[in-house]
Amino acid sequence: MRLQAITWERLGDLLAERLLDLKPDDGSSWPRIAFDGAPAAHPGDLAERVAEALRLRGRPALVVATEGFLRPASLRFEHGHRDVDAYYDGWFDTGALWREVFGPLDPGGDGRVLPDLWDPVADRATRSPHVQLPPGALLLLHGPLLLRHWFPFDFTVHIRLSPSALRRRTPESEHWMLPAYERYESEVAPGDTADVLVRADDPRHPAWNG
């Protein structure tokens, strides 16, 4: 795949322009966008950049992190603190994401979204208030391993790091997670299935497939 060099600022603007006229195929009033990538790729930074670019163009957007929907530590670490299969299959509360984020944005939904559910540091419920999204507002969900859950995304962005860059930019204490990302690449091939691929081996000089 041929990639073109771009700046993060320009990428945020171009993605925002592309999303302005996006209409969900299922008749929903709220486009749902994925910013998929390992934590080392910082997909949330791009999601926030796009949200700001949309705001400047008159379109509200809500940025939601899957980290706010982690399961309690007692469930995440049931099989130990470094169980790769548990991380891949069970760390994120996908049921809560369906119920609290995607369900309200279904066709006929009320647009009342819970932005987070669980504080992973304090390991307790956040008790955050719901956010009412007006019709036409966009959901920008970011996190790792997003494209394997059949979430009803209308547009997907995958930020890819090569295996060597991923290892280099991931804290050593989290290297045990790397096999999960290898499995994700093998089983899902997110770079091939996403609408937009961003290569970010050098965080100063990203490239994308336009």
N, C-alpha and C positions, 0 to 999 in steps of 0.2 A: 504494500500500500504506500502510495506517495504522500508524504507529509510536507506541509509548508511551515516555515518559521513564522512565529507571531509573538507579540507581547501579550502578557496577561491582561493588560488594560484593553487592548484591541480585541482580544478574544471575548472578554466580558461584554463589550459593546456589540460585537457581531452576533453572539448568542442571544443577547437581549432582543436585537432586531429580528432574529429568526423566530423568537418565541412570541412576539407581539401579536401575530395573526394566527397563532396555533389554536385549532379547535379540536377538542377531544372527539374521537370517532364514536364514542359510546353515548354522546349527547350530554355529558356532564358539563356543568357550567364552570368547572375549575380545572385547567390544564395541570397535569401532574408530571413533574420533571425529575429525573434521577441524575445525581452527580455521584458516580460510582468510582471508588478507588480505595486502595489501602490507606490507613492513616498516614503513612509516610508520604503519600501523594497529595495530602491536604485537599481533598475534594470540597470540604466546607469553605475553604478560602475562595474557590471559584464560584460556588453557589452564592456566597455573600456578595461577591463582585457583580454577578449577574442580577441579583436582587436589587442592588443599588442602581444599576443601569436601567432596570425596568422602572424603578421608582421615578427616576429622572424623566422617563418617557410617559409617566402618568399611569403605570400599571402596578398595582400593589402585588406583593409576593411575600409568602411566608417561608422562611428557611427552617427546616426541621432536621435535626441530626439523629441518626439511628442510635447513637450513643445514649440518648435520652430514653431509649427503650430497651436497655439491657435488662436481662433477667437478674433477680437477686443473686448475691454471691453464693448463697447456699445451693443454688441450682447450677450456676455457671461452673463452680468448682467441685461439683459432686464427685467427679472422677479425677480430681487433682487439679492443681493450678496450671498445668501445662498440657492438657489433653487436647490435641489438635482436632479430633473429631467433635468434641464438645464445642469448641470454638466455632467450627464450621457449621454445625447443625443446631446448636442450642443456646448460644450466648444471647442472641437477639430475640426479643419477644415479638415475633412476627404476628401472632394473634392479636396483640395489642395494637400493632401498627395497622392491621386490617380494620380493627374495631374503632380506634380513636382517630386515625388519620385518613385512611382511604374510604372507609364506610361513609362518613359525613360528606365526602366529595363525589359519591356515586350520583348518577342521574336521579334527581328527585331528593337528594340529600339536603341537609340544612346548612352545610358549610361551616359547622361548629367543630373545630379541630383542637385536639389536645396537643400542644407543642412538645411536651415531654412527660414521662411517667415516672422514671426512676433515676435517682442521683447515684451514679456508680461509685463516687468517692465516699459519700455518707452511707451508702447502701440502704437507702430508704426512699419512700415515695416523695416526689417533688411537690405535689399538691399545687402545681401550676394551674392557673385558670385557663379555661378554653378560650380560643381565639376565633372570632367570627369573621370568616372570609366573605367578602362581597362577591357576587357573581363576576366572573372574569379574572379574579385574583388567581395567581399561580402558586402551586405548592412546589418548593424546591427541596427535595429530600436528598441528603448526602450521607454516605457511609460506605463501608466495605461490603463486598459480596452481594450487592443489591439485585443483580440481574438474574438471580437463581430462584427467586421466590414467586414469580408470576404476578408481581404487583402490577396494577393497571397503569403503567406509565404511558404517557403520550409522546414523550421525547426522552432520550437517554444519552448521557455523556459519560464516557469512561476515560479516566485519567490513568494512563499506563506507565509503569516503571519497568525497565528490564530487570531480570532476576538479580543482576549484580547491583544495579542502582537501588532496588528494593532492599537488598541486604545492607547496603552501605548506609541508607537513610533510615533504616529501622533501628531503634535502640536495641542494644545487645540483649537486654532483658526480655525483649519480645521476639527474638529470633526463632523461638519455638513455634511461632505462628506461621512462619514462612511456608511450610508444607501445605497449609490451608489455601494460601494464595496460588500455589502451584496447582493444586487440585482444581481450584476455581478456573484457572486458565485452561486446564485440560478438559474439564467437563462443560464449561459454559462458553469459553472463548469470547469474553466480553468485548475485546477489541474488534471482533468481527461482527458482533450483533448490535452494538451500540450505534445510535444515529450519528454520533460524533466521537471520534477518537482523538485524545490529546496525549502526546508523548511528553513526559516531563522528567526525563533522566537528569537533565541539568535544569534545576528549578529557575535559573535565570533566563533560559532560552527554550521555552516550550515550542512545540510544533503540533499542527493539527491537520486533519484530512479535509478541512474546508466544507 
